[in-house]
Amino acid sequence: MKSTVKAICAIGEALGSFTKQQREVRAIAAPLLGAGAGGLQSEKVVSALRQGFEKAASVDSCLTISVLQKGLYDRLRANRRSIVGRVQSSPRVFISHTSRTKEEQDWTVNLALYLIEKNIQVRLDKFHLRRGMDLPQWMCNELALANRVVIVSNEDYKAKAEGRSGGVGWETMIL
């Protein structure tokens, strides 16, 4: 079974369309598709995903394509001039928080939505973390990719940071 550039482009379009349907989604992450058993050259796959995504996506959205093998990543990076699309102009912000009450949770979510309305790519556990994901790895990735980190602090946050417990404990070790 082989993949086609047309099929990969259609996947990119579907991902891009999702950013128009769901206003709160500005960043889409996808694995490199079609380059393994699908038999396509990785550069063609990246280009097709990008082209399809840009054709259908909201103008303030971003597509991140994950590549697991370092050698392949290095090769793609060396050829990025031929495969990179529009340059991401909005900053990426990771919101670190501990919310005890529904009121605190709502405040943090409303802050995130406000920033999204201002064309800022917001990364918040409530939006992006799913059951089964590796929490420490997700936080490490988000901190590494963020242009800015917003800390919504309270007494619980302080205690977790000082005690190096929970997600805040992981983030504090990295920051």
Chimera marker file (.cmm) of the C-alpha trace (Angstrom):
<marker_set name="trace">
<marker id="1" x="0.000" y="0.000" z="0.000" r="1" g="1" b="0" radius="0.5"/>
<marker id="2" x="1.396" y="3.378" z="-0.979" r="1" g="1" b="0" radius="0.5"/>
<marker id="3" x="0.514" y="6.937" z="-0.056" r="1" g="1" b="0" radius="0.5"/>
<marker id="4" x="0.046" y="9.660" z="-2.615" r="1" g="1" b="0" radius="0.5"/>
<marker id="5" x="1.013" y="13.306" z="-2.461" r="1" g="1" b="0" radius="0.5"/>
<marker id="6" x="-2.634" y="14.136" z="-3.219" r="1" g="1" b="0" radius="0.5"/>
<marker id="7" x="-3.834" y="12.098" z="-0.200" r="1" g="1" b="0" radius="0.5"/>
<marker id="8" x="-1.285" y="13.767" z="2.108" r="1" g="1" b="0" radius="0.5"/>
<marker id="9" x="-2.333" y="17.199" z="0.793" r="1" g="1" b="0" radius="0.5"/>
<marker id="10" x="-5.975" y="16.312" z="1.552" r="1" g="1" b="0" radius="0.5"/>
<marker id="11" x="-4.994" y="15.412" z="5.115" r="1" g="1" b="0" radius="0.5"/>
<marker id="12" x="-3.280" y="18.817" z="5.416" r="1" g="1" b="0" radius="0.5"/>
<marker id="13" x="-6.447" y="20.509" z="4.119" r="1" g="1" b="0" radius="0.5"/>
<marker id="14" x="-8.592" y="18.656" z="6.665" r="1" g="1" b="0" radius="0.5"/>
<marker id="15" x="-6.269" y="19.748" z="9.472" r="1" g="1" b="0" radius="0.5"/>
<marker id="16" x="-6.335" y="23.323" z="8.197" r="1" g="1" b="0" radius="0.5"/>
<marker id="17" x="-10.135" y="23.335" z="7.919" r="1" g="1" b="0" radius="0.5"/>
<marker id="18" x="-10.335" y="22.296" z="11.553" r="1" g="1" b="0" radius="0.5"/>
<marker id="19" x="-8.616" y="25.572" z="12.582" r="1" g="1" b="0" radius="0.5"/>
<marker id="20" x="-11.413" y="27.510" z="10.894" r="1" g="1" b="0" radius="0.5"/>
<marker id="21" x="-14.154" y="25.377" z="12.441" r="1" g="1" b="0" radius="0.5"/>
<marker id="22" x="-12.686" y="25.518" z="15.955" r="1" g="1" b="0" radius="0.5"/>
<marker id="23" x="-11.601" y="29.107" z="16.676" r="1" g="1" b="0" radius="0.5"/>
<marker id="24" x="-9.768" y="28.141" z="19.885" r="1" g="1" b="0" radius="0.5"/>
<marker id="25" x="-7.454" y="25.800" z="17.941" r="1" g="1" b="0" radius="0.5"/>
<marker id="26" x="-4.535" y="27.675" z="16.439" r="1" g="1" b="0" radius="0.5"/>
<marker id="27" x="-1.773" y="25.077" z="16.580" r="1" g="1" b="0" radius="0.5"/>
<marker id="28" x="-1.990" y="21.625" z="14.995" r="1" g="1" b="0" radius="0.5"/>
<marker id="29" x="0.626" y="18.944" z="15.532" r="1" g="1" b="0" radius="0.5"/>
<marker id="30" x="0.846" y="15.983" z="13.153" r="1" g="1" b="0" radius="0.5"/>
<marker id="31" x="3.312" y="13.138" z="12.703" r="1" g="1" b="0" radius="0.5"/>
<marker id="32" x="5.270" y="12.796" z="9.491" r="1" g="1" b="0" radius="0.5"/>
<marker id="33" x="2.871" y="10.730" z="7.349" r="1" g="1" b="0" radius="0.5"/>
<marker id="34" x="3.402" y="8.620" z="4.240" r="1" g="1" b="0" radius="0.5"/>
<marker id="35" x="7.195" y="8.569" z="4.364" r="1" g="1" b="0" radius="0.5"/>
<marker id="36" x="7.551" y="5.100" z="5.907" r="1" g="1" b="0" radius="0.5"/>
<marker id="37" x="5.425" y="2.266" z="4.590" r="1" g="1" b="0" radius="0.5"/>
<marker id="38" x="3.643" y="4.833" z="2.414" r="1" g="1" b="0" radius="0.5"/>
<marker id="39" x="6.777" y="5.098" z="0.299" r="1" g="1" b="0" radius="0.5"/>
<marker id="40" x="6.877" y="8.866" z="-0.231" r="1" g="1" b="0" radius="0.5"/>
<marker id="41" x="9.995" y="10.989" z="0.098" r="1" g="1" b="0" radius="0.5"/>
<marker id="42" x="9.851" y="12.908" z="3.394" r="1" g="1" b="0" radius="0.5"/>
<marker id="43" x="10.383" y="16.296" z="1.739" r="1" g="1" b="0" radius="0.5"/>
<marker id="44" x="7.379" y="15.681" z="-0.538" r="1" g="1" b="0" radius="0.5"/>
<marker id="45" x="5.238" y="14.666" z="2.440" r="1" g="1" b="0" radius="0.5"/>
<marker id="46" x="6.154" y="17.773" z="4.441" r="1" g="1" b="0" radius="0.5"/>
<marker id="47" x="5.541" y="20.001" z="1.443" r="1" g="1" b="0" radius="0.5"/>
<marker id="48" x="2.149" y="18.382" z="0.698" r="1" g="1" b="0" radius="0.5"/>
<marker id="49" x="0.989" y="18.616" z="4.332" r="1" g="1" b="0" radius="0.5"/>
<marker id="50" x="2.061" y="22.267" z="4.451" r="1" g="1" b="0" radius="0.5"/>
<marker id="51" x="0.413" y="23.173" z="1.149" r="1" g="1" b="0" radius="0.5"/>
<marker id="52" x="-2.864" y="21.497" z="2.070" r="1" g="1" b="0" radius="0.5"/>
<marker id="53" x="-2.830" y="23.071" z="5.521" r="1" g="1" b="0" radius="0.5"/>
<marker id="54" x="-2.116" y="26.583" z="4.224" r="1" g="1" b="0" radius="0.5"/>
<marker id="55" x="-4.832" y="26.247" z="1.584" r="1" g="1" b="0" radius="0.5"/>
<marker id="56" x="-7.553" y="25.638" z="4.171" r="1" g="1" b="0" radius="0.5"/>
<marker id="57" x="-6.247" y="26.930" z="7.523" r="1" g="1" b="0" radius="0.5"/>
<marker id="58" x="-6.996" y="30.081" z="9.431" r="1" g="1" b="0" radius="0.5"/>
<marker id="59" x="-4.295" y="32.635" z="8.679" r="1" g="1" b="0" radius="0.5"/>
<marker id="60" x="-3.133" y="32.755" z="12.315" r="1" g="1" b="0" radius="0.5"/>
<marker id="61" x="-2.754" y="28.992" z="12.682" r="1" g="1" b="0" radius="0.5"/>
<marker id="62" x="0.381" y="26.867" z="12.755" r="1" g="1" b="0" radius="0.5"/>
<marker id="63" x="1.183" y="23.308" z="11.674" r="1" g="1" b="0" radius="0.5"/>
<marker id="64" x="3.953" y="21.431" z="13.474" r="1" g="1" b="0" radius="0.5"/>
<marker id="65" x="5.090" y="18.181" z="11.876" r="1" g="1" b="0" radius="0.5"/>
<marker id="66" x="6.761" y="15.743" z="14.268" r="1" g="1" b="0" radius="0.5"/>
<marker id="67" x="9.773" y="13.767" z="13.068" r="1" g="1" b="0" radius="0.5"/>
<marker id="68" x="11.086" y="11.034" z="15.347" r="1" g="1" b="0" radius="0.5"/>
<marker id="69" x="14.410" y="10.086" z="13.720" r="1" g="1" b="0" radius="0.5"/>
<marker id="70" x="17.216" y="12.604" z="14.294" r="1" g="1" b="0" radius="0.5"/>
<marker id="71" x="18.921" y="11.873" z="10.964" r="1" g="1" b="0" radius="0.5"/>
<marker id="72" x="15.709" y="12.521" z="9.051" r="1" g="1" b="0" radius="0.5"/>
<marker id="73" x="15.020" y="15.637" z="11.134" r="1" g="1" b="0" radius="0.5"/>
<marker id="74" x="18.512" y="16.959" z="10.311" r="1" g="1" b="0" radius="0.5"/>
<marker id="75" x="18.009" y="16.238" z="6.590" r="1" g="1" b="0" radius="0.5"/>
<marker id="76" x="14.634" y="18.019" z="6.555" r="1" g="1" b="0" radius="0.5"/>
<marker id="77" x="16.054" y="20.938" z="8.506" r="1" g="1" b="0" radius="0.5"/>
<marker id="78" x="18.887" y="21.287" z="5.974" r="1" g="1" b="0" radius="0.5"/>
<marker id="79" x="16.292" y="21.417" z="3.160" r="1" g="1" b="0" radius="0.5"/>
<marker id="80" x="13.811" y="23.632" z="4.989" r="1" g="1" b="0" radius="0.5"/>
<marker id="81" x="13.951" y="26.460" z="2.453" r="1" g="1" b="0" radius="0.5"/>
<marker id="82" x="12.185" y="24.228" z="-0.039" r="1" g="1" b="0" radius="0.5"/>
<marker id="83" x="9.511" y="22.991" z="2.385" r="1" g="1" b="0" radius="0.5"/>
<marker id="84" x="8.785" y="25.776" z="4.884" r="1" g="1" b="0" radius="0.5"/>
<marker id="85" x="5.617" y="27.783" z="4.350" r="1" g="1" b="0" radius="0.5"/>
<marker id="86" x="4.492" y="31.052" z="5.835" r="1" g="1" b="0" radius="0.5"/>
<marker id="87" x="6.417" y="32.137" z="8.860" r="1" g="1" b="0" radius="0.5"/>
<marker id="88" x="4.601" y="31.933" z="12.153" r="1" g="1" b="0" radius="0.5"/>
<marker id="89" x="4.145" y="35.482" z="13.365" r="1" g="1" b="0" radius="0.5"/>
<marker id="90" x="2.209" y="35.048" z="16.573" r="1" g="1" b="0" radius="0.5"/>
<marker id="91" x="4.060" y="34.194" z="19.786" r="1" g="1" b="0" radius="0.5"/>
<marker id="92" x="3.573" y="30.843" z="21.482" r="1" g="1" b="0" radius="0.5"/>
<marker id="93" x="2.673" y="31.115" z="25.166" r="1" g="1" b="0" radius="0.5"/>
<marker id="94" x="2.562" y="28.288" z="27.694" r="1" g="1" b="0" radius="0.5"/>
<marker id="95" x="0.322" y="28.917" z="30.700" r="1" g="1" b="0" radius="0.5"/>
<marker id="96" x="1.510" y="27.239" z="33.891" r="1" g="1" b="0" radius="0.5"/>
<marker id="97" x="-1.069" y="27.128" z="36.674" r="1" g="1" b="0" radius="0.5"/>
<marker id="98" x="-2.638" y="25.262" z="39.551" r="1" g="1" b="0" radius="0.5"/>
<marker id="99" x="-6.356" y="25.759" z="39.933" r="1" g="1" b="0" radius="0.5"/>
<marker id="100" x="-8.027" y="24.708" z="43.151" r="1" g="1" b="0" radius="0.5"/>
<marker id="101" x="-11.527" y="25.972" z="42.515" r="1" g="1" b="0" radius="0.5"/>
<marker id="102" x="-13.821" y="26.194" z="39.508" r="1" g="1" b="0" radius="0.5"/>
<marker id="103" x="-13.489" y="29.978" z="39.718" r="1" g="1" b="0" radius="0.5"/>
<marker id="104" x="-9.684" y="29.723" z="39.402" r="1" g="1" b="0" radius="0.5"/>
<marker id="105" x="-10.017" y="27.226" z="36.536" r="1" g="1" b="0" radius="0.5"/>
<marker id="106" x="-12.467" y="29.505" z="34.717" r="1" g="1" b="0" radius="0.5"/>
<marker id="107" x="-10.192" y="32.517" z="35.239" r="1" g="1" b="0" radius="0.5"/>
<marker id="108" x="-7.260" y="30.671" z="33.668" r="1" g="1" b="0" radius="0.5"/>
<marker id="109" x="-9.333" y="29.410" z="30.731" r="1" g="1" b="0" radius="0.5"/>
<marker id="110" x="-10.721" y="32.936" z="30.155" r="1" g="1" b="0" radius="0.5"/>
<marker id="111" x="-7.164" y="34.318" z="30.181" r="1" g="1" b="0" radius="0.5"/>
<marker id="112" x="-6.198" y="31.744" z="27.566" r="1" g="1" b="0" radius="0.5"/>
<marker id="113" x="-9.218" y="32.563" z="25.382" r="1" g="1" b="0" radius="0.5"/>
<marker id="114" x="-8.476" y="36.289" z="25.668" r="1" g="1" b="0" radius="0.5"/>
<marker id="115" x="-4.894" y="35.713" z="24.504" r="1" g="1" b="0" radius="0.5"/>
<marker id="116" x="-6.110" y="33.521" z="21.624" r="1" g="1" b="0" radius="0.5"/>
<marker id="117" x="-8.433" y="36.341" z="20.521" r="1" g="1" b="0" radius="0.5"/>
<marker id="118" x="-5.330" y="38.580" z="20.441" r="1" g="1" b="0" radius="0.5"/>
<marker id="119" x="-3.661" y="36.203" z="17.954" r="1" g="1" b="0" radius="0.5"/>
<marker id="120" x="-1.401" y="34.496" z="20.491" r="1" g="1" b="0" radius="0.5"/>
<marker id="121" x="-0.841" y="30.740" z="20.318" r="1" g="1" b="0" radius="0.5"/>
<marker id="122" x="-1.749" y="29.565" z="23.790" r="1" g="1" b="0" radius="0.5"/>
<marker id="123" x="-0.810" y="26.181" z="25.188" r="1" g="1" b="0" radius="0.5"/>
<marker id="124" x="-2.924" y="25.211" z="28.178" r="1" g="1" b="0" radius="0.5"/>
<marker id="125" x="-3.350" y="21.757" z="29.695" r="1" g="1" b="0" radius="0.5"/>
<marker id="126" x="-7.152" y="22.131" z="29.625" r="1" g="1" b="0" radius="0.5"/>
<marker id="127" x="-7.010" y="22.522" z="25.825" r="1" g="1" b="0" radius="0.5"/>
<marker id="128" x="-4.104" y="20.299" z="24.818" r="1" g="1" b="0" radius="0.5"/>
<marker id="129" x="-3.406" y="17.591" z="27.392" r="1" g="1" b="0" radius="0.5"/>
<marker id="130" x="-5.325" y="14.364" z="26.830" r="1" g="1" b="0" radius="0.5"/>
<marker id="131" x="-5.770" y="11.183" z="28.872" r="1" g="1" b="0" radius="0.5"/>
<marker id="132" x="-2.820" y="8.861" z="28.386" r="1" g="1" b="0" radius="0.5"/>
<marker id="133" x="-0.346" y="11.582" z="27.450" r="1" g="1" b="0" radius="0.5"/>
<marker id="134" x="2.920" y="11.752" z="29.368" r="1" g="1" b="0" radius="0.5"/>
<marker id="135" x="2.414" y="14.859" z="31.556" r="1" g="1" b="0" radius="0.5"/>
<marker id="136" x="6.090" y="15.595" z="32.318" r="1" g="1" b="0" radius="0.5"/>
<marker id="137" x="7.064" y="15.109" z="28.654" r="1" g="1" b="0" radius="0.5"/>
<marker id="138" x="4.210" y="17.337" z="27.464" r="1" g="1" b="0" radius="0.5"/>
<marker id="139" x="5.226" y="20.109" z="29.873" r="1" g="1" b="0" radius="0.5"/>
<marker id="140" x="8.905" y="19.827" z="28.911" r="1" g="1" b="0" radius="0.5"/>
<marker id="141" x="7.958" y="20.070" z="25.226" r="1" g="1" b="0" radius="0.5"/>
<marker id="142" x="5.693" y="23.059" z="25.826" r="1" g="1" b="0" radius="0.5"/>
<marker id="143" x="8.326" y="24.905" z="27.830" r="1" g="1" b="0" radius="0.5"/>
<marker id="144" x="10.937" y="24.232" z="25.148" r="1" g="1" b="0" radius="0.5"/>
<marker id="145" x="8.652" y="25.451" z="22.342" r="1" g="1" b="0" radius="0.5"/>
<marker id="146" x="7.213" y="28.496" z="24.138" r="1" g="1" b="0" radius="0.5"/>
<marker id="147" x="8.296" y="32.027" z="23.341" r="1" g="1" b="0" radius="0.5"/>
<marker id="148" x="6.853" y="33.086" z="26.696" r="1" g="1" b="0" radius="0.5"/>
<marker id="149" x="5.590" y="31.397" z="29.857" r="1" g="1" b="0" radius="0.5"/>
<marker id="150" x="2.729" y="32.882" z="31.844" r="1" g="1" b="0" radius="0.5"/>
<marker id="151" x="2.552" y="31.674" z="35.437" r="1" g="1" b="0" radius="0.5"/>
<marker id="152" x="-0.811" y="31.944" z="37.160" r="1" g="1" b="0" radius="0.5"/>
<marker id="153" x="0.262" y="31.598" z="40.752" r="1" g="1" b="0" radius="0.5"/>
<marker id="154" x="-1.528" y="31.031" z="44.038" r="1" g="1" b="0" radius="0.5"/>
<marker id="155" x="-0.601" y="29.417" z="47.364" r="1" g="1" b="0" radius="0.5"/>
<marker id="156" x="-1.034" y="25.906" z="45.926" r="1" g="1" b="0" radius="0.5"/>
<marker id="157" x="1.269" y="26.782" z="43.025" r="1" g="1" b="0" radius="0.5"/>
<marker id="158" x="3.899" y="28.111" z="45.443" r="1" g="1" b="0" radius="0.5"/>
<marker id="159" x="3.727" y="24.958" z="47.587" r="1" g="1" b="0" radius="0.5"/>
<marker id="160" x="4.012" y="22.653" z="44.569" r="1" g="1" b="0" radius="0.5"/>
<marker id="161" x="6.917" y="24.640" z="43.132" r="1" g="1" b="0" radius="0.5"/>
<marker id="162" x="8.800" y="24.626" z="46.427" r="1" g="1" b="0" radius="0.5"/>
<marker id="163" x="8.055" y="20.939" z="47.021" r="1" g="1" b="0" radius="0.5"/>
<marker id="164" x="8.764" y="19.952" z="43.424" r="1" g="1" b="0" radius="0.5"/>
<marker id="165" x="5.442" y="18.115" z="43.268" r="1" g="1" b="0" radius="0.5"/>
<marker id="166" x="2.960" y="17.601" z="40.458" r="1" g="1" b="0" radius="0.5"/>
<marker id="167" x="3.204" y="19.302" z="37.096" r="1" g="1" b="0" radius="0.5"/>
<marker id="168" x="4.318" y="22.562" z="38.646" r="1" g="1" b="0" radius="0.5"/>
<marker id="169" x="7.229" y="20.684" z="40.230" r="1" g="1" b="0" radius="0.5"/>
<marker id="170" x="8.359" y="19.469" z="36.806" r="1" g="1" b="0" radius="0.5"/>
<marker id="171" x="8.023" y="22.910" z="35.269" r="1" g="1" b="0" radius="0.5"/>
<marker id="172" x="9.937" y="24.537" z="38.124" r="1" g="1" b="0" radius="0.5"/>
<marker id="173" x="12.850" y="22.153" z="37.616" r="1" g="1" b="0" radius="0.5"/>
<marker id="174" x="13.035" y="23.133" z="33.936" r="1" g="1" b="0" radius="0.5"/>
<marker id="175" x="12.508" y="26.873" z="34.412" r="1" g="1" b="0" radius="0.5"/>
<link id1="1" id2="2" r="1" g="1" b="0" radius="0.2"/>
<link id1="2" id2="3" r="1" g="1" b="0" radius="0.2"/>
<link id1="3" id2="4" r="1" g="1" b="0" radius="0.2"/>
<link id1="4" id2="5" r="1" g="1" b="0" radius="0.2"/>
<link id1="5" id2="6" r="1" g="1" b="0" radius="0.2"/>
<link id1="6" id2="7" r="1" g="1" b="0" radius="0.2"/>
<link id1="7" id2="8" r="1" g="1" b="0" radius="0.2"/>
<link id1="8" id2="9" r="1" g="1" b="0" radius="0.2"/>
<link id1="9" id2="10" r="1" g="1" b="0" radius="0.2"/>
<link id1="10" id2="11" r="1" g="1" b="0" radius="0.2"/>
<link id1="11" id2="12" r="1" g="1" b="0" radius="0.2"/>
<link id1="12" id2="13" r="1" g="1" b="0" radius="0.2"/>
<link id1="13" id2="14" r="1" g="1" b="0" radius="0.2"/>
<link id1="14" id2="15" r="1" g="1" b="0" radius="0.2"/>
<link id1="15" id2="16" r="1" g="1" b="0" radius="0.2"/>
<link id1="16" id2="17" r="1" g="1" b="0" radius="0.2"/>
<link id1="17" id2="18" r="1" g="1" b="0" radius="0.2"/>
<link id1="18" id2="19" r="1" g="1" b="0" radius="0.2"/>
<link id1="19" id2="20" r="1" g="1" b="0" radius="0.2"/>
<link id1="20" id2="21" r="1" g="1" b="0" radius="0.2"/>
<link id1="21" id2="22" r="1" g="1" b="0" radius="0.2"/>
<link id1="22" id2="23" r="1" g="1" b="0" radius="0.2"/>
<link id1="23" id2="24" r="1" g="1" b="0" radius="0.2"/>
<link id1="24" id2="25" r="1" g="1" b="0" radius="0.2"/>
<link id1="25" id2="26" r="1" g="1" b="0" radius="0.2"/>
<link id1="26" id2="27" r="1" g="1" b="0" radius="0.2"/>
<link id1="27" id2="28" r="1" g="1" b="0" radius="0.2"/>
<link id1="28" id2="29" r="1" g="1" b="0" radius="0.2"/>
<link id1="29" id2="30" r="1" g="1" b="0" radius="0.2"/>
<link id1="30" id2="31" r="1" g="1" b="0" radius="0.2"/>
<link id1="31" id2="32" r="1" g="1" b="0" radius="0.2"/>
<link id1="32" id2="33" r="1" g="1" b="0" radius="0.2"/>
<link id1="33" id2="34" r="1" g="1" b="0" radius="0.2"/>
<link id1="34" id2="35" r="1" g="1" b="0" radius="0.2"/>
<link id1="35" id2="36" r="1" g="1" b="0" radius="0.2"/>
<link id1="36" id2="37" r="1" g="1" b="0" radius="0.2"/>
<link id1="37" id2="38" r="1" g="1" b="0" radius="0.2"/>
<link id1="38" id2="39" r="1" g="1" b="0" radius="0.2"/>
<link id1="39" id2="40" r="1" g="1" b="0" radius="0.2"/>
<link id1="40" id2="41" r="1" g="1" b="0" radius="0.2"/>
<link id1="41" id2="42" r="1" g="1" b="0" radius="0.2"/>
<link id1="42" id2="43" r="1" g="1" b="0" radius="0.2"/>
<link id1="43" id2="44" r="1" g="1" b="0" radius="0.2"/>
<link id1="44" id2="45" r="1" g="1" b="0" radius="0.2"/>
<link id1="45" id2="46" r="1" g="1" b="0" radius="0.2"/>
<link id1="46" id2="47" r="1" g="1" b="0" radius="0.2"/>
<link id1="47" id2="48" r="1" g="1" b="0" radius="0.2"/>
<link id1="48" id2="49" r="1" g="1" b="0" radius="0.2"/>
<link id1="49" id2="50" r="1" g="1" b="0" radius="0.2"/>
<link id1="50" id2="51" r="1" g="1" b="0" radius="0.2"/>
<link id1="51" id2="52" r="1" g="1" b="0" radius="0.2"/>
<link id1="52" id2="53" r="1" g="1" b="0" radius="0.2"/>
<link id1="53" id2="54" r="1" g="1" b="0" radius="0.2"/>
<link id1="54" id2="55" r="1" g="1" b="0" radius="0.2"/>
<link id1="55" id2="56" r="1" g="1" b="0" radius="0.2"/>
<link id1="56" id2="57" r="1" g="1" b="0" radius="0.2"/>
<link id1="57" id2="58" r="1" g="1" b="0" radius="0.2"/>
<link id1="58" id2="59" r="1" g="1" b="0" radius="0.2"/>
<link id1="59" id2="60" r="1" g="1" b="0" radius="0.2"/>
<link id1="60" id2="61" r="1" g="1" b="0" radius="0.2"/>
<link id1="61" id2="62" r="1" g="1" b="0" radius="0.2"/>
<link id1="62" id2="63" r="1" g="1" b="0" radius="0.2"/>
<link id1="63" id2="64" r="1" g="1" b="0" radius="0.2"/>
<link id1="64" id2="65" r="1" g="1" b="0" radius="0.2"/>
<link id1="65" id2="66" r="1" g="1" b="0" radius="0.2"/>
<link id1="66" id2="67" r="1" g="1" b="0" radius="0.2"/>
<link id1="67" id2="68" r="1" g="1" b="0" radius="0.2"/>
<link id1="68" id2="69" r="1" g="1" b="0" radius="0.2"/>
<link id1="69" id2="70" r="1" g="1" b="0" radius="0.2"/>
<link id1="70" id2="71" r="1" g="1" b="0" radius="0.2"/>
<link id1="71" id2="72" r="1" g="1" b="0" radius="0.2"/>
<link id1="72" id2="73" r="1" g="1" b="0" radius="0.2"/>
<link id1="73" id2="74" r="1" g="1" b="0" radius="0.2"/>
<link id1="74" id2="75" r="1" g="1" b="0" radius="0.2"/>
<link id1="75" id2="76" r="1" g="1" b="0" radius="0.2"/>
<link id1="76" id2="77" r="1" g="1" b="0" radius="0.2"/>
<link id1="77" id2="78" r="1" g="1" b="0" radius="0.2"/>
<link id1="78" id2="79" r="1" g="1" b="0" radius="0.2"/>
<link id1="79" id2="80" r="1" g="1" b="0" radius="0.2"/>
<link id1="80" id2="81" r="1" g="1" b="0" radius="0.2"/>
<link id1="81" id2="82" r="1" g="1" b="0" radius="0.2"/>
<link id1="82" id2="83" r="1" g="1" b="0" radius="0.2"/>
<link id1="83" id2="84" r="1" g="1" b="0" radius="0.2"/>
<link id1="84" id2="85" r="1" g="1" b="0" radius="0.2"/>
<link id1="85" id2="86" r="1" g="1" b="0" radius="0.2"/>
<link id1="86" id2="87" r="1" g="1" b="0" radius="0.2"/>
<link id1="87" id2="88" r="1" g="1" b="0" radius="0.2"/>
<link id1="88" id2="89" r="1" g="1" b="0" radius="0.2"/>
<link id1="89" id2="90" r="1" g="1" b="0" radius="0.2"/>
<link id1="90" id2="91" r="1" g="1" b="0" radius="0.2"/>
<link id1="91" id2="92" r="1" g="1" b="0" radius="0.2"/>
<link id1="92" id2="93" r="1" g="1" b="0" radius="0.2"/>
<link id1="93" id2="94" r="1" g="1" b="0" radius="0.2"/>
<link id1="94" id2="95" r="1" g="1" b="0" radius="0.2"/>
<link id1="95" id2="96" r="1" g="1" b="0" radius="0.2"/>
<link id1="96" id2="97" r="1" g="1" b="0" radius="0.2"/>
<link id1="97" id2="98" r="1" g="1" b="0" radius="0.2"/>
<link id1="98" id2="99" r="1" g="1" b="0" radius="0.2"/>
<link id1="99" id2="100" r="1" g="1" b="0" radius="0.2"/>
<link id1="100" id2="101" r="1" g="1" b="0" radius="0.2"/>
<link id1="101" id2="102" r="1" g="1" b="0" radius="0.2"/>
<link id1="102" id2="103" r="1" g="1" b="0" radius="0.2"/>
<link id1="103" id2="104" r="1" g="1" b="0" radius="0.2"/>
<link id1="104" id2="105" r="1" g="1" b="0" radius="0.2"/>
<link id1="105" id2="106" r="1" g="1" b="0" radius="0.2"/>
<link id1="106" id2="107" r="1" g="1" b="0" radius="0.2"/>
<link id1="107" id2="108" r="1" g="1" b="0" radius="0.2"/>
<link id1="108" id2="109" r="1" g="1" b="0" radius="0.2"/>
<link id1="109" id2="110" r="1" g="1" b="0" radius="0.2"/>
<link id1="110" id2="111" r="1" g="1" b="0" radius="0.2"/>
<link id1="111" id2="112" r="1" g="1" b="0" radius="0.2"/>
<link id1="112" id2="113" r="1" g="1" b="0" radius="0.2"/>
<link id1="113" id2="114" r="1" g="1" b="0" radius="0.2"/>
<link id1="114" id2="115" r="1" g="1" b="0" radius="0.2"/>
<link id1="115" id2="116" r="1" g="1" b="0" radius="0.2"/>
<link id1="116" id2="117" r="1" g="1" b="0" radius="0.2"/>
<link id1="117" id2="118" r="1" g="1" b="0" radius="0.2"/>
<link id1="118" id2="119" r="1" g="1" b="0" radius="0.2"/>
<link id1="119" id2="120" r="1" g="1" b="0" radius="0.2"/>
<link id1="120" id2="121" r="1" g="1" b="0" radius="0.2"/>
<link id1="121" id2="122" r="1" g="1" b="0" radius="0.2"/>
<link id1="122" id2="123" r="1" g="1" b="0" radius="0.2"/>
<link id1="123" id2="124" r="1" g="1" b="0" radius="0.2"/>
<link id1="124" id2="125" r="1" g="1" b="0" radius="0.2"/>
<link id1="125" id2="126" r="1" g="1" b="0" radius="0.2"/>
<link id1="126" id2="127" r="1" g="1" b="0" radius="0.2"/>
<link id1="127" id2="128" r="1" g="1" b="0" radius="0.2"/>
<link id1="128" id2="129" r="1" g="1" b="0" radius="0.2"/>
<link id1="129" id2="130" r="1" g="1" b="0" radius="0.2"/>
<link id1="130" id2="131" r="1" g="1" b="0" radius="0.2"/>
<link id1="131" id2="132" r="1" g="1" b="0" radius="0.2"/>
<link id1="132" id2="133" r="1" g="1" b="0" radius="0.2"/>
<link id1="133" id2="134" r="1" g="1" b="0" radius="0.2"/>
<link id1="134" id2="135" r="1" g="1" b="0" radius="0.2"/>
<link id1="135" id2="136" r="1" g="1" b="0" radius="0.2"/>
<link id1="136" id2="137" r="1" g="1" b="0" radius="0.2"/>
<link id1="137" id2="138" r="1" g="1" b="0" radius="0.2"/>
<link id1="138" id2="139" r="1" g="1" b="0" radius="0.2"/>
<link id1="139" id2="140" r="1" g="1" b="0" radius="0.2"/>
<link id1="140" id2="141" r="1" g="1" b="0" radius="0.2"/>
<link id1="141" id2="142" r="1" g="1" b="0" radius="0.2"/>
<link id1="142" id2="143" r="1" g="1" b="0" radius="0.2"/>
<link id1="143" id2="144" r="1" g="1" b="0" radius="0.2"/>
<link id1="144" id2="145" r="1" g="1" b="0" radius="0.2"/>
<link id1="145" id2="146" r="1" g="1" b="0" radius="0.2"/>
<link id1="146" id2="147" r="1" g="1" b="0" radius="0.2"/>
<link id1="147" id2="148" r="1" g="1" b="0" radius="0.2"/>
<link id1="148" id2="149" r="1" g="1" b="0" radius="0.2"/>
<link id1="149" id2="150" r="1" g="1" b="0" radius="0.2"/>
<link id1="150" id2="151" r="1" g="1" b="0" radius="0.2"/>
<link id1="151" id2="152" r="1" g="1" b="0" radius="0.2"/>
<link id1="152" id2="153" r="1" g="1" b="0" radius="0.2"/>
<link id1="153" id2="154" r="1" g="1" b="0" radius="0.2"/>
<link id1="154" id2="155" r="1" g="1" b="0" radius="0.2"/>
<link id1="155" id2="156" r="1" g="1" b="0" radius="0.2"/>
<link id1="156" id2="157" r="1" g="1" b="0" radius="0.2"/>
<link id1="157" id2="158" r="1" g="1" b="0" radius="0.2"/>
<link id1="158" id2="159" r="1" g="1" b="0" radius="0.2"/>
<link id1="159" id2="160" r="1" g="1" b="0" radius="0.2"/>
<link id1="160" id2="161" r="1" g="1" b="0" radius="0.2"/>
<link id1="161" id2="162" r="1" g="1" b="0" radius="0.2"/>
<link id1="162" id2="163" r="1" g="1" b="0" radius="0.2"/>
<link id1="163" id2="164" r="1" g="1" b="0" radius="0.2"/>
<link id1="164" id2="165" r="1" g="1" b="0" radius="0.2"/>
<link id1="165" id2="166" r="1" g="1" b="0" radius="0.2"/>
<link id1="166" id2="167" r="1" g="1" b="0" radius="0.2"/>
<link id1="167" id2="168" r="1" g="1" b="0" radius="0.2"/>
<link id1="168" id2="169" r="1" g="1" b="0" radius="0.2"/>
<link id1="169" id2="170" r="1" g="1" b="0" radius="0.2"/>
<link id1="170" id2="171" r="1" g="1" b="0" radius="0.2"/>
<link id1="171" id2="172" r="1" g="1" b="0" radius="0.2"/>
<link id1="172" id2="173" r="1" g="1" b="0" radius="0.2"/>
<link id1="173" id2="174" r="1" g="1" b="0" radius="0.2"/>
<link id1="174" id2="175" r="1" g="1" b="0" radius="0.2"/>
</marker_set>
